[in-house]
Amino acid sequence: MIYRFKDIKSIHLELTTKCNANCPMCSRNAFGVLRPKLAMAELTLDDCKKIFLPQFLKQLTLISMCGVYGDPTLAKDLLEIIKYMRHNNPSVELDIYTNGSMHSPSWWKKLAQVIGKGKVIFAIDGLEDTSPIHRRGTKFTIVIRNAKAFIEVGGHAQWDFIVFKHNEHQVKKAKKLSEKLGFKTFQIKRTSRFYKVLYEQDPAFEGVGEEFGKFPLYDSKGQKYGYIELPQNPFYRNSSLKTIKSIIKKFGSLIRYFDEAPIDCQAKRNKGIFVSATGLVYPCCWVYQQSNYGSIHNITDPLELNEENMLKKTGGIKQISAKEHSIEEIVEGQFFRQIEKAWALPSLAEGKPKVCSRACGYGLDMHAEGHEKRIKDRTIKPKYQSH
């Protein structure tokens, strides 16, 4: 099995699917609006007490609250949930990822007082004139006001800045501002989502491939009004594009690479699990999102539905619901076992999970910066001739 319950050290927790923003690249949105089949859900304090028992919390070193579909600060019981987790494990690292544009300054001061060891990562993609281009629905001045309130009472804050063409000229200025305001860390993020068109067809983003490196912007009526684009400076681009091109040259296509790639599972390596806003337990957020591709994203490509089909064949979502079963039963149950067994299948067509090959296939890591180093560490010889 991937790991045993006693081995788990970290949780990636999605407290809610609610969000006040409408970021065009976010998986919760399509054609400028919320995906119609995405249900609004959140975990309450009572849910968390049932799912995360005190003894289990004591064995953890990290709880990362970063939603796939939502912003954790919109969960109504967030402060009480943090208090409960902190009471049962005073030393656990507790990180919260947010756009920071909700609530009053007094609320953010309360958060700083209860979070203890941990930090809040504010997603701010530019300055006042550029940040709302991607963080649609947020207001830069309110985000900065809230971050200042959090920092003023001792909160540990990090500024995450996704670099695009429209904001790359502001990176240095934003970094200086972050230092002036008291942010502990300023981190640039090189998104790989521009490359999605190379390995995945999502009907919600029809037209993405009109010109590589551009991502369409839609208004609330579904009318395209512009693009966000890759930064011009190569330093700010996700370097996995170079690796992807090398893989395509070597294997003939990314699909053939996905067929061949050995899996170096990050969840297994980090001893982590993902818990959704509906209380479902998955090895990681990537498997969670991939398992929604048919039901929420309307993707019909059979190679994209292996995870969803695997879940159905092993008992459906009830068997991985932490509201109905213990985390131990789920982690040591059929779905987790089947995921790992499927890594050894010879191809995606025969059921190998595509998202595992994409996110954790040896030689390609779009979510880290050491792409070239990793692909040189080990040679994967293709069964197919490149063409």
N, C-alpha and C positions, 0 to 999 in steps of 0.2 A: 504494500500500500504506500501511498505518497508519504505519509508519516502517521504516527499515532497521536491521539488526543493529547497525551502527556508531553509531546514534543512541541506543541504550538507555543510560539513566543510572541506573535504579533497578529493584530487584527486590522484589516482595512474595513472601515465601517461606513456604510451609507445610511445616515440617519433619516433622510427624507429625499423624495423625488421632487420636492418643491424648489423653485428658484425664481427670483424676481428679475433675473437677467435673460437676455435672448441672444446669446453669443452664436454667431452663424456657424462656427465650426463645432459647436457642442452637439453631442449625439442625441440630446433631448429634442432638438429642433430640426425642422425640415421645411424648406420653402418659406422661411421667415416666421413660422409659427410652431407651437408645440406639436410634437407628433401625436395624432389623434388617439392612438391606442396606448399611450403611456398614461397609466393610472397614477393619481396623486396619492402618496402613501408616506407614512413616517412611523418610526419606532417611538413609543412612549417610555416614560420612566418605568412603568410596570412591565412593559415588554423587555426592557433591558435587564431588569432584576430577574426575570424568568430565564432569559437567554444566557446572560453572563453571571453565573453564580460566583459568590465571593471567592471560593477556592480556585476557580478557573482564572479569575482576574489576577490573583496573586502570582500566577506563573508567567504573566505577560511582561514583556519589556517595552512594547510599543502598541499604542492604539492610534491609528491614523484615520481621522474623520474627513474623508474626501469623497464626495458623492460622484457617481457616474452620471446621474441624472439630476441631482439636486445640490443645494447649498446647505450645509449642516446648521448654519446659524438661523435657518428658518424652522428648524424643529422646535416646537414650543417648549419641550422639556429639556432642552440642551443643558442649561445651567445645572439643573437637578441631576441629570444623567452624569455630568462631569463630577459633581460632588459625590455621587454614589461610587463611581469608579475610583476616584481619588481616595475615598475613605477605605476602600478595600485593597488599594495598592498605591501607597504614597510615592513610590519611586518610579512608576511606569511613565514612560515618555508619552505625552498626549498632544498630538498635533491636529490642528483644525485648518482646513483649506477653505477659503471664502473669497467672494468678491468684495466683502466688507461694506456694502452700501445699505445695509438694513440697520434698524434699531437706533436708539439714542446714545449719546456719549456715556450716560450713566450705566446703560446696559453693558457697554464694552468695558467699563471700569469693573463691573461685577465679574465679568468673564476673566479679566486679568487676576482678580483676587481668588478665584476658585480653581483656575487651571493648574497652578503649581508647576511642576516640572513639565515643560512642553512649550509649544509656540503656536502662534497664529500666522498662517501664510496668506498674505493678502495678494490676490491676483489683480495687478494694476498694469495694463498693457499700454503704457505711455504716460503722457501728461494730460492736462485738462482738455486740450484740443484734439487729442488722438485716442486716449484710452476708451472713450465710449464707442469708437468705431467698431471695435471687436466686442467689448464688454457692453453690449447694447442694453439699455435699461438701467444702467448705473450712472451715478454722477460723481465725477472725480473729487469735487470739493467735499462731498459727504464722506467718501471713502477715507480721504486724508483726515478729516475731522475725527472720524471714528478710530482710525489707527493712532492718532495723537492721544486720544483719551485712553486707549488701551496701554500705550507706551508710558504715559505719564504716571501711572500707578504701578509700574514695574513689569508690565507685560512684555514678553519676548516676541518681537514681530519680525517677520521676513517679507520682503517685497519680491514677488515673482513677476517677471516682465517677459511676455511672449513677444519676440521680435518679428515685425513685419516690415514691408517696404515703407509703409506710411509712418512708422514710428522709430525706425532704426537711427535716425539722426538725433533722437532724444535719449538714447541709452545712457550716455555719460552724465547728462544733466539730471536724469531721474536718479541715477546712483548718488550723485552729490546731494540731491534733495532727501533721499532715504537716510543718508548719514546725518544730515542736519536735523531730521525729525526724530532720530534715535532708533531707526530700524537696526537690528543686529546684523542682518544679512540682506544683501541684494543679489538676486540670482536671475540671470537671463535664461530664457527657455527657447530652445530651437525646435519648433514644432515639426513633426513628421507628417502631419495631417494633409499637407499638400501632396504627399506621395501616395495617398490612399487610392487614387485613381489607377495606380499601377498594379494593385493587387486585389481590388475589391470594387464591385459594382453596386452602388446603393441608389435605388431609384429616387430617393429624396434629393440627390445631388446631381440630377440630370444636367448635363452641360458642363460639369466640372472640367472635362477633358477638352473643352474648346481651345484652350491654350494652356499648356502645362505651366504650373506655377501660379495660377490664378484660381481663386475660390469665389464663387458667385455670392453676391449679397441680394437678398430678397426683402421686399417690404411685407407688411402684414397681409397684403392681398395676394401675395405670391408673385409679384412682379419684380423681375431682376432690375436693379438700379446701379449696379457697379460690382467691384471686386475688391477683395483683399489679396495681396500678392506677397510672394517670397521676398525677403530682403535682398537688396542688390549686393551687399557685402557678403562674400562667401563665409566669413567668420561667423555670421549670425544664422547660417543655414544648418539644418540638421545634416550631419555628415553621412547619414545612412544612405543618401542618394548615390553616393560613390560606390558604396557596398552593393546596393541593389543593382546598379548597372553591371558591376563585376559578376554578380551572381547570374544575371540574365545572360551575359556573354558566356559564362561557364556552363550553365545548365540548359540554356535555350529558353527558359521561362521561369518566372517565380513559382508557378504551380509545380513544376518538376523539382525545383529546389525544396518546396514545402513537402513533397513526397519523400524526399531523401533525407532531410535534415534531422540529425539526432536532437532530441529534446533535452535542454538543460533547464529544467523547471525552476523559475525564480521562487515560486511559492514553496516548493520543496526545500530549496536552498535556504530561504529565509524563515522557514517554519511558520508560514502565515496562512490565514484564511481571509475570505471576504464575506461580509454579512450585508445583505441588501436591506433596503427600507421596508421590505415586506417580511423580513426575518429569514430569508433564504440564505443558505450557506454554500459557497462555492470555493474552489481552491484560490481563485483570484478574480479581479474585476474584469479581466479580459474574457474569461470563460463565462462570467455572468452576462456581459453585454452580448457576446456571441450567441448565448442561449436564448436571447430575445430577438434575434435577427428575423425569424419568420413571423413571430407574433406581434412585435412592435415596429420593426423596421421594414416589413413587407419585402424582404429579400427572398427570392425564390431559387437562387442558385443552389443546387443540392450540396455542393462542396462547402457552402457556408452554413449548412444546417446540421452538420454532423453532431455538434454538441447538443443542440436542441433535441435531435432524434435519440441520442444516447440517454439523455435525461428521461425522455418518455419511456424508453425501453427498460430502464432500471427502476421505474415506479412513479415517475412524474414529480412535480414540484413538491407535493406533500411530503415525500420522503426526505427532502432536504430543508424542510421548514423547521427552524429552531423554536417556533411557537408550538410545534407538535412533538418534536423529538429533541433529545439532548444533542449538543454539539459533538459529543463523543460518538453517539450513534451515527451521526451524519458523516463525520470525517472518516470513520472506520467502516462505512457502509458501501453499498454497491456502486453508487455514482462515482465517488472518489476513486474506487478501485478500477472501475471501467475506464476512467480518464487515463490512468497510468498505463493500463493494458493497451489502450489504443495508440499510445506513442510508438509501439513496436509494429503497428500495421504498415504494410508496404506502400500505401498511397492514400491520398485524400479520398479517392473514389471508393476505397475499401473501408473508409471510416476513420482514418487518422484525423485528429482535430486540427483544423487549419489554423485556428488562433494560437494553438500551442507552438506550431511550426513558425508562425509569424512573430510571436512575441518572445519565444524562448528557443527558437531553433538555433543550433550552434552556428555561429558565423554571421548572424544578423540580429542586431539589437537597436531598434529605432528609438528606444527609450533611455539610452545612455550615450555617453560621448566616446567610448572606446571601441567604436565599430571596426575600424581598420585593424586594430590590435587583435580583437577577438577572431576576426576571420583569418588572420595569419597564424594564430595559435594552433589551428588544426585544419587539415585539408580534407574536404568532403569530395570524394571522387564521384562524379555523376555517372549513372548507368546509361544515360542518354548522351548522344552526341550534340554538342552545341551547334546551333544554326541561326 
